[in-house]
Amino acid sequence: MSPPPSRVLVVADAHLGQAPAAVGTLFHRFIDQVPDLGDALVINGDLFDFWFEYGAVIPRRHFGTVAKLHALRGRGIPITFVGGNHDRWGGDFLIHDLGIAFYAGEAEVELAGRRAFVAHGDGLTEQHWSARLMHRVTRHPATIRAFRMLHPDLGFWVAHMLSRRLADNTRDRAVLDRAERAQAEYAAQLLGRRPDLDLAILAHTHRPALLQLANGRAYVNPGAFLDGGRYAVVTTSGVELKTFT
């Protein structure tokens, strides 16, 4: 039996499928290097700009990335995937076909011997009513059932058009600054009332952050991989922010 991972890589917000093709190329190189950089991988949401599993259909445009993840699992690297607001609708394919530990929402897991709360971050500290409404609507079982009734080509088209429009509406620097502060406050409060947790790991804001607290505890946001290959490393002794080039 292999020892538990002691160096865990955390990545989020690549938005593959909407980001420039160069981001996908960089991410594929990153996946190839994961065994040299660490011994486990956590994907904290919005790896894909849209992911939705029908019973017999997955997004074709992400085949190359899926193949890379499958190969990484074949090399014995455990992968944990916590869904974000763009890709929380995973299921049997990710879990059973790829062997990924997939969580549609938040998760509490052991990372490098440390207890971690992991969530993408959407819905926790949203700064605008429309984002809070969208969070509730897209998570509702009735919405998911209705979407699954659409032909996949139509469903994916609708999702990508909506994603592009939402992206245009979330570039206000003041809003992003407030979201960054609110997320750090949320993490500090969570760790304050949960002494059993060592780490709070969030994403979603696309802002890298590392807040070191007492007794080696920390809040970390790896930043967006689409912004120059940002990621984080969790070890038994600490947390670091990194850039893959």
C-alpha positions in Angstrom: 0.0 0.0 0.0 1.4 3.4 -1.1 1.9 6.1 1.6 -0.6 9.0 1.6 0.3 12.0 -0.5 2.6 14.5 1.1 2.7 17.1 -1.7 -0.7 18.1 -3.1 -1.1 20.4 -6.1 -4.2 22.6 -6.2 -5.5 24.2 -9.4 -8.7 26.0 -10.3 -10.3 28.3 -12.9 -8.7 27.3 -16.1 -12.1 27.7 -17.9 -11.1 25.4 -20.7 -13.3 25.7 -23.7 -13.7 29.5 -23.3 -10.1 30.4 -22.5 -7.6 30.8 -25.3 -6.2 27.6 -26.8 -2.8 28.3 -25.2 -4.3 27.9 -21.8 -5.4 24.4 -22.7 -2.0 23.6 -24.1 -0.4 24.9 -20.9 -2.7 22.8 -18.7 -2.0 19.7 -20.6 1.7 20.2 -20.1 1.0 20.8 -16.4 -0.9 17.5 -16.1 2.1 15.8 -17.8 4.4 17.3 -15.1 2.1 16.6 -12.1 4.0 13.4 -11.0 7.3 15.5 -10.9 5.7 18.4 -9.0 3.6 16.5 -6.5 1.9 13.2 -5.6 -1.8 14.2 -5.7 -4.0 16.8 -7.6 -7.0 18.8 -6.4 -9.1 20.6 -9.0 -11.1 23.2 -7.2 -13.7 24.0 -9.8 -14.1 25.7 -13.2 -11.5 23.5 -14.9 -14.0 23.5 -17.7 -16.0 26.6 -18.8 -18.9 24.1 -19.0 -19.2 20.5 -18.1 -22.4 18.5 -18.0 -22.9 14.8 -18.2 -25.9 13.3 -20.0 -26.4 9.5 -19.7 -24.4 8.7 -22.8 -22.8 12.1 -23.8 -19.9 14.1 -22.5 -18.5 17.4 -24.0 -16.5 16.5 -27.1 -14.3 19.6 -26.9 -12.8 18.4 -23.6 -11.7 15.0 -24.9 -8.0 15.9 -24.9 -8.2 17.1 -21.3 -10.2 14.0 -20.2 -7.5 11.8 -21.9 -4.8 13.6 -19.9 -6.6 13.1 -16.6 -7.2 9.5 -17.4 -3.5 9.0 -18.1 -2.6 10.7 -14.9 -4.8 8.4 -12.9 -3.1 5.5 -14.8 0.2 6.7 -13.3 -1.2 6.3 -9.8 -1.9 10.0 -9.0 -5.1 10.5 -7.0 -7.3 13.3 -8.3 -10.0 15.2 -6.3 -12.4 17.4 -8.3 -14.7 19.8 -6.5 -17.1 21.3 -9.0 -17.4 25.0 -9.6 -20.2 27.2 -10.9 -19.3 26.1 -14.5 -18.6 22.4 -14.0 -20.5 21.0 -11.0 -22.6 18.7 -13.1 -20.3 15.8 -13.2 -21.2 12.2 -12.4 -20.6 8.6 -13.3 -18.1 9.4 -16.1 -15.7 11.3 -13.9 -16.2 9.0 -10.9 -16.4 5.5 -12.5 -14.7 5.9 -15.9 -11.9 8.2 -14.8 -11.5 7.2 -11.2 -11.7 10.8 -9.9 -13.1 11.6 -6.5 -15.8 14.1 -7.6 -17.8 16.4 -5.4 -20.5 18.6 -6.8 -20.3 21.1 -3.9 -17.9 21.5 -1.0 -15.8 18.7 0.5 -13.7 18.0 3.6 -10.7 15.9 2.7 -7.2 15.0 4.0 -4.4 16.8 2.1 -0.8 16.0 3.0 -2.0 14.9 6.4 -4.0 18.1 7.0 -7.8 18.4 7.2 -9.0 20.8 4.5 -12.3 22.4 3.7 -12.4 22.7 -0.1 -15.0 24.6 -2.1 -15.0 26.5 -5.3 -16.5 29.5 -3.5 -19.5 30.5 -5.6 -22.5 31.1 -3.4 -20.5 31.6 -0.2 -19.7 35.3 -0.4 -21.4 36.5 -3.6 -21.4 40.3 -3.9 -24.3 40.7 -6.4 -27.9 39.5 -6.2 -27.8 38.1 -9.7 -24.9 35.8 -8.8 -26.7 34.6 -5.7 -29.8 33.9 -7.8 -27.8 32.1 -10.5 -26.2 30.0 -7.9 -29.5 28.8 -6.5 -31.1 28.3 -9.9 -28.3 26.3 -11.4 -28.0 24.0 -8.4 -31.8 23.2 -8.3 -32.7 19.7 -9.2 -35.6 20.9 -11.4 -33.2 23.0 -13.4 -30.8 20.1 -13.9 -33.7 17.8 -15.0 -35.0 20.3 -17.4 -31.5 20.9 -18.9 -31.0 17.2 -19.3 -34.1 17.1 -21.6 -32.4 19.4 -24.1 -30.5 17.9 -27.0 -26.8 18.1 -26.0 -25.8 20.3 -28.9 -28.5 22.8 -27.9 -27.7 22.5 -24.2 -24.0 23.2 -24.7 -24.7 26.1 -27.0 -27.0 27.7 -24.5 -24.5 27.2 -21.7 -21.6 28.7 -23.6 -23.6 31.8 -24.7 -24.7 32.3 -21.1 -21.1 31.8 -19.8 -19.8 34.4 -22.2 -22.4 37.0 -21.1 -21.7 36.3 -17.5 -18.0 36.7 -18.0 -18.6 40.2 -19.6 -20.5 41.2 -16.4 -17.9 40.1 -13.8 -15.0 42.3 -14.7 -15.7 45.2 -12.4 -12.6 45.6 -10.3 -14.4 47.0 -7.3 -16.7 44.0 -7.2 -13.8 41.6 -7.5 -11.9 43.5 -4.7 -14.9 43.1 -2.4 -15.2 39.4 -3.3 -11.6 38.8 -2.5 -11.9 40.5 0.9 -15.2 38.7 1.7 -13.7 35.3 0.8 -10.7 35.9 3.1 -13.0 36.9 5.9 -15.2 33.8 5.3 -12.2 31.5 5.4 -10.8 33.1 8.6 -14.2 32.8 10.3 -14.6 29.2 9.2 -11.2 28.2 10.6 -12.0 30.2 13.8 -15.1 28.2 14.6 -13.7 24.8 13.3 -10.5 23.9 15.2 -10.6 20.5 13.5 -9.7 22.2 10.2 -6.2 23.0 9.1 -6.9 24.6 5.7 -9.6 26.4 3.9 -9.2 26.2 0.1 -11.3 28.4 -2.1 -11.2 29.7 -5.7 -13.7 31.5 -7.9 -12.4 35.1 -7.5 -9.4 34.4 -9.8 -7.3 36.2 -7.2 -4.4 34.3 -5.6 -4.3 34.6 -1.8 -2.5 33.0 1.1 -3.4 33.9 4.6 -1.3 32.2 7.3 -3.0 31.8 10.6 -1.8 30.5 14.0 -0.6 26.9 14.4 0.2 26.4 10.8 -3.4 26.8 9.6 -4.1 28.7 6.4 -6.5 30.0 3.9 -5.4 29.6 0.2 -6.8 30.6 -3.1 -4.5 29.3 -5.9 -5.7 32.0 -8.3 -6.8 31.2 -11.9 -4.8 28.8 -14.0 -5.9 30.8 -17.0 -3.9 33.7 -15.6 -0.4 32.4 -16.4 -0.6 28.9 -14.9 -1.3 29.8 -11.3 -1.6 26.9 -8.8 -0.8 26.1 -5.1 1.1 23.4 -3.3 0.0 21.9 0.0 2.6 20.0 2.0 2.8 18.6 5.5 4.6 21.8 6.6 3.0 24.6 4.7 1.3 26.0 1.6 2.9 27.8 -1.3 1.6 29.8 -4.3 3.2 28.8 -7.6 3.2 29.5 -11.3 3.6 26.9 -14.0 5.3 28.1 -17.2 
